[in-house]
């Protein structure tokens, strides 16, 4: 049986699974984004953080799914580095969305969605992505994402829209102010992650009508803007991956019912599905 190494990488953290003789070993390294790291830096990272943890395993196949790979040049860069680190190995490099599609739908047709810090979706025919509703980033889009929902939380706070109960809860949790928020959003790196961190406030205050409205409206924007554009959303199951999907799956289920779509599976981490896919 082949020894397989799978990667699911964001720009902050990368999860690896080593599949060997029916056993699965979980490894974490720093995230890999070809937009932020050179080939040399990625190779050094892997040799320092990954290789020592897989010891003497002889890798037959590497399946790498990651961020920043819509660009073919970035795919080639990652593949070249992996070939250097694991010479003689078969290497496949794909986008994180393709990884999510394989994890969620395996070899079946389905509409596959990621709702995490950002959001994305596609129609997957069981072999490849056929349609992809264009992602335009957290400033202009990313409907239903952590950044999108977190932005609403901040707006409600800064505009003083929250009632007294939620204002108190927000101040207790974050102890921040308008100047600090604006500085983080407009001048510091990775504002999308900063915005997404406020989505946790929604999860911790479920049941309050304002919180429920923010969640439902934000996820409905994803359905209306993206899922309703695929005719396949009414022909095949609609699957979801990511922290927002997992945290608010009850709302997703209700929205699927409202839109008369078939709710598929929900995975917090695509890796669980990828292990299943590559173990077949």
C-alpha positions, -999 to +999 in steps of 0.1 A: +000+000+000+013+034-010+025+059+017+006+091+011+012+126+025-017+151+023-015+188+030-043+213+037-026+247+039-038+282+048-014+311+050-011+308+088-012+270+095-008+239+074-022+205+085-005+174+071-016+138+073+008+109+067-012+078+057+010+047+061-001+010+065-037+020+075-025+045+101-029+083+100-004+107+116-013+143+121+014+170+117+011+208+118+035+233+103+035+270+096+011+279+068+024+282+033+014+310+009+034+314-024+024+351-023+043+356+009+071+330+008+098+323-018+106+288-030+137+288-009+118+299+022+091+272+016+118+245+012+135+256+044+102+256+063+094+220+052+129+207+059+128+223+094+092+217+105+079+187+085+107+163+075+119+156+110+083+147+121+079+120+094+112+103+103+121+075+079+088+072+060+093+068+023+067+089+006+051+076-026+025+103-032+020+139-020-014+157-024-011+193-016-041+216-013-036+252-004-042+289-005-029+312-033-030+285-060-054+299-085-022+312-103-006+283-123+029+298-116+023+294-079+012+258-084+044+251-103+064+267-075+049+245-048+052+214-069+089+221-076+096+226-039+078+194-029+097+175-056+130+188-041+120+179-006+106+145-016+126+134-047+111+106-068+076+112-054+044+117-073+031+152-065-003+168-071-009+204-062-045+219-062-064+248-047-080+247-013-114+249-030-106+217-050-095+201-018-127+210-001-147+196-030-129+163-028-133+162+010-170+170+009-182+153-023-156+126-028-164+112-063-200+124-064-215+155-080-223+184-056-221+221-048-192+226-024-187+257-002-161+270+021-172+294+049-142+302+070-122+335+073-132+340+037-159+323+015-159+304-018-181+279-037-181+257-067-200+231-087-179+199-087-188+170-110-170+143-090-137+148-108-131+185-113-146+220-106-169+230-134-182+263-121-169+288-096-187+319-084-160+345-085-145+355-052-138+392-049-122+393-015-132+405+019-135+442+011-160+437-018-174+402-011-167+371+009-204+369+018-212+346+047-175+344+058-161+351+092-147+384+079-182+394+066-200+385+098-173+401+119-176+433+100-213+434+109-205+430+146-180+459+144-205+480+126-232+473+152-207+483+179-194+514+163-228+527+152-242+520+186-268+497+171-264+469+197-288+471+227-275+476+262-271+439+268-249+433+238-229+465+242-220+453+277-211+418+265-190+433+236-171+457+259-165+429+285-150+406+258-130+430+237-122+462+257-115+481+225-126+514+209-132+530+175-096+542+171-081+508+178-105+490+155-100+514+126-062+511+130-064+473+129-087+474+098-070+501+078-033+501+087-023+467+101-016+435+081-042+408+075-073+428+084-095+400+071-084+378+100-089+406+124-125+411+112-131+373+113-121+372+150-153+391+159-175+363+144-168+345+177-190+371+195-219+358+175-213+322+184-211+332+221-243+352+221-267+329+202-304+334+209-303+372+210-325+385+181-298+409+169-272+382+168-295+358+150-303+385+125-267+392+117-259+355+112-290+347+091-286+379+070-249+372+064-254+336+054-284+344+033-262+369+014-240+339+005-270+319-007-285+348-027-252+360-042-235+327-049-256+295-045-286+308-063-264+313-094-258+276-098-287+256-113-269+226-098-278+239-063-313+224-069-300+192-085-273+180-061-265+182-024-250+215-012-220+208+011-201+231+035-167+232+050-150+257+074-153+271+109-183+293+101-201+264+084-196+242+114-205+269+140-237+280+123-248+247+106-283+251+121-288+283+102-274+268+070-299+239+073-328+264+077-316+284+047-313+252+026-348+244+035-360+279+026-343+278-008-355+242-013-319+229-016-307+196-003-283+201+026-252+179+022-225+173+048-207+199+070-170+195+078-152+219+101-119+207+087-116+194+051-087+172+061-111+146+076-128+142+042-094+143+023-081+113+044-113+094+034-109+104-003-072+094-005-077+062+016-100+047-011 
